[in-house]
Amino acid sequence: MKISTFRNDKGSNTVSVSAYGVFGGSSARDENVEVTHVQKQQYALVDIADGNDFLALRDDNGNLREDLQLPKGNLGESLKACYGKNEDIVGMLSVD
């Protein structure tokens, strides 16, 4: 199997996949498979706003992000509990 990635003239990433059968010698090829460019950023939890449960997150450069709401369910409950105990919380956010 061979996988090649490149950026097309539209600015999006494209993947070309080629596969060859080991026993039968057959081959298959799929070109121009669009892939989403995902950027990962690490943030530290600074605050959880009372009432609306929006998170205040700070990145490594000191930029503040306040547009994400606290997740529902167990993850949100765990974050609130750790924040209430003044524990350091650092998370990774993937954005496309």
N, C-alpha and C positions, 0 to 999 in steps of 0.2 A: 504494500500500500504506500502510495506517495501522496503527501498533502502539501500543496503550495499556497501561500497566502500573498496577496498584493493589494495595493490601494488603487482603485480605478480612477478614471478622470472625474467622476462625480464626488470623490472624496470618501467613499465608503469602502470598507474592507471586503475583499472577495476571496473565496477559497476555491481551489481546483483539486478534486479528489480523483486519483487513479488507483484502481485495484487490479491485481493479476491473480488468477487462480493457480495455486501451487500444483495441483494434481492434473487438472484438465487443460491448463494453459489459456483459459478464457480470460478476457479482460473487460473491465467496465470503467467508464469515465463520466464524471459529472463536473462540468465547469460552471463558473460564474455563480457559485453558491454565495448568496449574500449573508454576511455575518454582522452582528451588531458590535460596535466598538464599545466596550465597557471600561469605565474608569473607576478604579478603587481608591478611596480616600479614607484615611484613619481620622476619627474624631474622638474627643474626650467629652463626656457628658458634664455640662456646667450647671444646668438647672432644668427642672421640670416645672412648667408654669401651672399654678393652681387654677382650677376651674376648667380650662380647656385642654390640659395635658399635652401641650406642645413642648418639645425638647429644645433646649439651647445647647448646641454642639460647637466645640472649638477645634479647628484643624491645627496642624503643626505650625502653620504660618500666623496663627492668632486670629484668623478670620472666623466670625461667628455665623452660625446657620441656625435659624429659628423657624423653619418651615415644615418640620416633620412632627407629626403627632405621635404620641406614645403608642406603641403597638398594643393591640387587644390581646387578652388571654394571658397565658403563663409568662411569656416574655415581658410584657408590660408590667405585670405584678412583680416579677423578679427585679426589673430595673428600678421600680419605685422602692422596693424593700432595700436594695443595695444603696440607692441614693439617700434614703432615710438614715442609713447607718454611716453616712459620710465616707463610703468606700469609693475608691477611684474606679471609674468605669470608662473603658476605652473600647470602641467598636469600629468595625470596618463597614463602609457604606459603598455599594456598587451602583454606579449611575451610568445610564447609556445616553 
